[in-house]
C-alpha cells in the first residue's frame, strides 16, 4: 500500500520483479534536500574510488 492508496499494476509488477519497495518508499520519504545530499556524498565516493583506481593502475579503464 502506498500512502494509503491501492497499489497500481506497475507498482505490483516492480515489487514482483524484485524491486525493494521499502527502500524506495524510504528514499521518497526524504526531503529533496536530503536526497540531493545523499546523491552528492555518493558522487564524491565514486570520484574518490575512480581517482584511487587511476593512481593504483596508472590509467582510467573507462577510457580504454
C-alpha positions as CSV (number, residue, x, y, z in Angstrom):
1,X,0.0,0.0,0.0
2,X,1.4,3.4,-1.0
3,X,0.3,6.3,1.2
4,X,-3.0,4.6,1.9
5,X,-3.8,4.1,-1.8
6,X,-4.2,0.9,-3.6
7,X,-1.1,-0.3,-5.4
8,X,-1.3,0.0,-9.1
9,X,-0.3,-2.7,-11.6
10,X,3.2,-1.1,-12.3
11,X,3.9,-0.9,-8.5
12,X,2.9,-4.6,-8.1
13,X,5.0,-5.6,-11.2
14,X,8.0,-3.8,-9.8
15,X,7.7,-5.4,-6.4
16,X,7.2,-8.8,-8.0
17,X,10.2,-8.2,-10.2
18,X,12.4,-7.8,-7.1
19,X,12.5,-4.1,-6.6
20,X,12.9,-3.2,-2.9
21,X,9.8,-1.2,-2.5
22,X,10.5,-0.5,1.2
23,X,13.8,1.1,0.2
24,X,12.1,3.1,-2.5
25,X,9.4,4.3,-0.1
26,X,12.1,5.3,2.4
27,X,14.0,7.3,-0.2
28,X,10.9,9.0,-1.3
29,X,10.1,10.0,2.3
30,X,13.3,12.1,2.4
31,X,13.1,15.7,1.5
32,X,14.6,16.9,-1.8
33,X,17.5,18.4,0.1
34,X,18.2,15.2,1.9
35,X,18.1,13.2,-1.4
36,X,20.5,15.7,-3.0
37,X,22.9,15.5,-0.1
38,X,22.9,11.7,-0.3
39,X,23.5,11.9,-4.1
40,X,26.4,14.3,-3.6
41,X,28.0,12.0,-1.0
42,X,27.7,9.1,-3.3
43,X,29.1,11.1,-6.2
44,X,32.1,12.1,-4.0
45,X,32.7,8.5,-3.1
46,X,32.6,7.4,-6.8
47,X,35.0,10.1,-7.7
48,X,37.4,9.2,-4.9
49,X,37.3,5.5,-5.9
50,X,38.0,6.4,-9.6
51,X,40.9,8.6,-8.5
52,X,42.3,5.8,-6.3
53,X,42.0,3.3,-9.3
54,X,43.8,5.7,-11.6
55,X,46.6,6.1,-9.0
56,X,46.8,2.4,-8.4
57,X,46.6,1.1,-12.0
58,X,48.1,4.2,-13.7
59,X,45.2,4.6,-16.1
60,X,41.4,5.0,-16.3
61,X,39.9,1.8,-17.6
62,X,36.8,3.6,-18.7
63,X,38.9,5.5,-21.3
64,X,40.3,2.3,-22.9
